[in-house]
Amino acid sequence: MTQESNARIFFALVGLLCILTDTGSAQVDRRPIELEDIVQTREVAEQQLAPDGLTVAFVVRQARLASNDYHDILYTVDATGGPLRRLTEGESIASIRWTPDGTAITYLGSRHGAPRLLRIPRRGGAATDPYPKLLLPAMYEWSPDGERIAFVPVDRPDSAVERRVRTEGLIYTGHLTYKNLVDPRWIQNQPSRLVVYTLRTGQLDTVWTAPNIDMTLLGFQWAPDGRRIALTHDASDRPEDTLNADLSVVTLETKSVQRIIGWVGVETNPVWSPDGRSLAFQSQGDQPVRVGTLHDNSLFVLRLDGRATRQLGPMSLLNEARILGWTAGGDSLLIERNDRSARAVQAISVRGGSPRTIPETSDHLSACTKAQSRPVMSCIRQNLTMAPEVALIDLSTGKVQTLTHLNPQYDSIALGQATEIQWTNRYGIPTNGFLVLPVNYRRGVRYPFLLIYYGFEKKFSVQAQWIPSFPVQAFARDSFVVLMMNYPPMPTYRIDGPGGQGTFAEVDNPLASIDQAVDTLVAMGLADSAKGGLLGWSMGSYWTDLAICSSRRFKAASSGETGLRSPGTYWLYHDRWRYYQRGVMGTPRGEGYFNYVRTSPSQMQPPQDAPILKEYESRALHGLEYTHWWEQGAQMELVFYPDEEHMFVQPVHRLVSMRRNLDWFNFWLRNVERAGAGHEEQYARWRAMRDTITTRRSSGATRLSSGSP
């Protein structure tokens, strides 16, 4: 390690020792966490502050294992605190909005088994279905005067088209993916459109229609005068515009559409100024999006009188964040900023200058909404060991008040201490992660360790945040040190340049940060270097697979829904994805194929002595590419879950996947098998794998992959 790396580890250790202490005695009166606790944690699915700022409406979602579904409850709570009011409940409550006069709440629910836009009074009562013509709105927004609703309809599957496909076959075009072949019911046959519904007359007016079915309406917002709507949409259907979105304004009286920003980057999140003369928006500017800064964007203000567009702050200002709105006087913008740690609410003057952080908290704030008539905002508040709650922010004083206590069970559950750490890899590129210690942590003891890749913030982490298969606090209960790590900032490159540019950004750089993370945990005296595991999901799965093919630092791994970086995914997906993958990896044919040999794990020779668990949803056919690993002698458990999503959503599957991962690492890193009947077949498979690895080691047959097939 370099002198700089040693120095960083030293200071990280000093900071860690100041925060973390022995925890055995502190946990005596608390019970161990169970996987069922994690799955059934109540989540704040969304929240909305009333226009007058006096009441917050929010949806609490909880998994039900017995019925393998979710139960939603719509609550309100006064902005001053007090008891919660339960308004309604059901299997799905989504897209809650206050009516502009603040007397009622609308939401997407179901009536007689059909999805509908329903309305319920502010103080409770029976939900009604007053908008019969609004079938299947994907998204909707009230006009400022409350007389109209703009919405994007979801077209029902065309039964005639489905019958024709099933009898005559599907004519394949480049905008289709293999999933359309698996289930042709949802082949899109109508272009995206924006429709305005007038409550008084019941009239429906289509005010914007995409030129073709490959262009999507991404979002919209009413102007304060109710005469115009700003919208953001795909620039075109060309693969070259995969990372290009534009801004347009629709004038409702004439249904005329004017494209006001047509830069070659991505323009999103248009927000009108209070006087309707300006639009704030996010963008990468008038330059092609560069891979590695895909989520970096800045804040711009466009005057609609033809004056020049102004950029407020650097290109990294709104990294993975969003504009919340304007202050009442129109002199500043409120933004929700993310630095891959805690999200913060900040204000930035339209005249320029540095953003000013408002709330007096280091907790993570997200999904914030602001009142129209009072300087207050409601947000979801959480941290690494505090479950999400609804909170109110006074924008004048910065005071934050928590209004709910939705998961009291965690008051009596033992959780491992958690904190953020940072480190720098051998290329001098820093990254961060969130360290969770064993529940009964003792200084001076080295523990088995797990690295989990990627996409984490300072959010509640009983599971690995957005990854429901990795039970972080159950690992901590079973005496693992867990580090949820982010990938390092990527050096950028143009996606429209020569193919195969992603080798350093997507291979060498992330692997170096994984390597340094292990060194950091070992240098801190936390990790047993001989008992390490690596876990990843989606793109993190890609990096997990790469790491175990190129390093002996991990004794076992788990990898789910591997990122799309293989020859198979190139051909299974549509033209836009192929364009993107060509820029990153090149084309998997001819000379370009050799780049996949070097950088695509499914084409590499796997390690012979590091078992790997791989999990997929059942339509992810590219997972079958890894059967090549079996042919090369890998000890691999390959599992497909029926009727799932990219991140598993069925409560029973979440529980099973968590338990499988927990059992997997306890078996391989701690030599522990779960007691009780019903697990014999699982452990028989794993013991056979272990016997094979032991035989290979004794004969000297194990070797590390060179990356060649």
Helices and strands as residue ranges (DSSP letters): H 3-19, G 25-27, H 35-39, E 43-49, E 55-64, E 69-78, E 85-90, E 94-98, E 104-111, E 114-121, E 137-142, E 148-153, H 159-168, H 178-182, G 184-186, E 193-198, E 204-209, E 217-222, E 228-234, G 239-241, E 245-251, E 256-261, E 267-272, E 278-283, E 290-291, E 298-303, E 310-312, E 322-326, E 332-338, E 343-349, E 356-357, E 364-370, E 376-383, E 386-394, E 400-402, G 408-412, E 418-424, E 430-436, E 447-453, H 472-477, E 481-485, E 493-494, H 503-503, I 504-508, H 509-523, E 527-537, H 539-550, E 556-560, H 567-572, H 575-585, G 590-592, H 593-599, G 601-603, E 612-617, G 621-626, H 627-631, E 636-641, H 651-670, H 680-699
